[in-house]
Amino acid sequence: MLDFRVQTFLAVCRTLNYTKAAEILHITQPAVSQHIHFLEQHYGVKLFHYEKKKLTLTPQGKILKNRLLVLQNDERRVNKELQSVFSGKLSISIGVTMTVGEYAIADPLSALLKNHPDWSIHVIFGNTQKLLGLLEAGTICLCVIKKQ
């Protein structure tokens, strides 16, 4: 389980506004400030920078954001895996481009499901940009795209 301050940091990263992040998280703006201050003290770096009344991530903040997004996605996957053990069914979501979906993945996926009928595989079609966004968000755990 990720620390609540990590959730606060990621909310500020999404909104680039302490007040909006506080509203989303149903906490006070001073609490958001305290959470960010704690993380800055913990890591010994400045995470955000104000310039002309605009909040931006520092280079260190960008690194932390990217690493914490990976951890957040991994945590979601762990929860899904734990639930699949409880239910006895594997559930996975993958993304494919139209070309891959039509020509490359249908037969192997069909054979896999024939051998494992209790598995649940969700296939999402989309363009490369959409699939990479879903992968980053943790909605899918794999995307297969055709190299241009």
C-alpha positions in Angstrom: 0.0 0.0 0.0 1.4 3.3 -1.1 1.9 6.0 1.5 -0.9 8.6 1.6 1.7 11.3 0.9 2.5 9.6 -2.4 -1.1 9.9 -3.4 -1.0 13.6 -2.5 2.2 14.1 -4.5 0.6 12.4 -7.6 -2.5 14.4 -7.2 -0.5 17.6 -7.2 1.4 16.3 -10.3 -1.9 15.8 -12.1 -3.4 19.2 -11.2 -0.3 21.3 -10.7 -2.3 23.0 -8.0 -2.2 22.4 -4.3 -5.8 23.6 -3.8 -7.3 21.4 -6.6 -5.3 18.4 -5.3 -6.7 19.1 -1.8 -10.3 19.2 -3.2 -9.8 15.9 -5.1 -8.3 14.2 -2.0 -10.9 15.7 0.4 -8.1 17.2 2.6 -7.0 20.7 3.4 -4.6 22.7 1.3 -2.2 23.0 4.3 -2.3 19.2 4.6 -1.2 19.0 0.9 1.6 21.4 1.7 2.7 19.3 4.7 2.7 16.1 2.6 4.8 17.7 -0.1 7.2 19.2 2.4 7.6 15.8 4.1 8.5 14.2 0.8 11.0 17.0 0.0 12.6 16.5 3.4 12.6 12.7 3.0 14.3 12.7 -0.4 16.3 15.9 0.2 15.2 17.6 -3.0 12.8 20.2 -4.2 9.9 18.6 -6.0 8.0 21.7 -7.3 9.0 25.1 -8.4 6.8 28.3 -8.6 7.5 30.6 -11.5 5.2 33.5 -12.5 2.4 32.0 -10.3 2.7 28.7 -12.1 3.6 25.4 -10.4 5.9 23.1 -12.3 7.8 19.9 -11.4 11.5 20.1 -10.9 13.7 17.6 -12.7 13.9 15.6 -9.4 10.1 15.9 -9.1 9.7 14.4 -12.6 11.9 11.5 -11.7 9.9 10.9 -8.5 6.6 11.2 -10.4 7.6 8.6 -13.0 8.9 6.1 -10.4 5.9 6.5 -8.2 3.5 6.0 -11.2 5.3 2.7 -11.8 4.9 1.7 -8.2 1.2 2.7 -8.2 0.6 0.6 -11.3 2.6 -2.3 -9.7 0.4 -2.0 -6.6 -2.7 -2.2 -8.7 -1.4 -5.3 -10.5 -0.4 -6.9 -7.1 -4.0 -6.4 -5.9 -5.4 -8.0 -9.1 -3.0 -10.9 -8.8 -3.9 -11.4 -5.1 -7.6 -11.4 -6.1 -7.0 -13.8 -8.9 -5.4 -16.3 -6.5 -8.5 -16.0 -4.3 -10.8 -16.5 -7.2 -8.6 -19.0 -9.0 -8.9 -17.2 -12.3 -6.2 -15.2 -14.1 -7.3 -11.9 -15.4 -5.1 -9.8 -17.6 -5.7 -6.7 -19.9 -3.6 -6.1 -23.0 -3.7 -3.5 -25.6 -3.0 -4.0 -29.3 -3.0 -1.9 -32.4 -5.5 -2.8 -35.2 -2.9 -4.4 -37.4 -1.5 -6.5 -34.6 -5.0 -7.4 -33.4 -6.2 -8.5 -36.9 -3.1 -10.4 -38.1 -0.7 -11.3 -35.3 -2.5 -12.0 -32.0 -5.9 -13.6 -32.8 -4.6 -17.1 -33.5 -2.1 -17.4 -30.6 -4.6 -15.8 -28.2 -7.3 -18.2 -29.3 -5.0 -21.2 -28.8 -4.0 -19.9 -25.3 -7.6 -19.5 -24.3 -8.4 -23.0 -25.6 -5.7 -24.4 -23.3 -6.8 -22.2 -20.4 -10.5 -21.6 -20.5 -10.7 -20.2 -17.0 -8.4 -17.3 -17.9 -9.9 -13.9 -18.6 -8.0 -11.9 -21.1 -9.3 -8.4 -22.1 -8.0 -7.0 -25.4 -8.2 -3.3 -26.0 -7.7 -2.0 -29.5 -6.3 1.5 -30.1 -3.6 3.6 -31.7 -0.1 3.6 -30.2 -0.6 6.8 -28.3 -3.8 5.6 -26.7 -2.2 2.3 -25.8 0.9 3.8 -24.2 -1.4 6.1 -22.2 -3.4 3.1 -20.9 -0.1 1.3 -20.1 1.2 4.3 -18.2 -2.1 4.6 -16.3 -1.9 0.9 -15.4 -5.2 0.1 -17.2 -3.4 -2.5 -19.3 -0.3 -4.5 -18.3 1.0 -5.1 -21.8 0.7 -3.4 -25.2 1.7 -4.9 -28.6 2.3 -2.4 -31.3 3.6 -2.6 -34.8 7.0 -0.9 -35.3 6.8 1.7 -38.0 
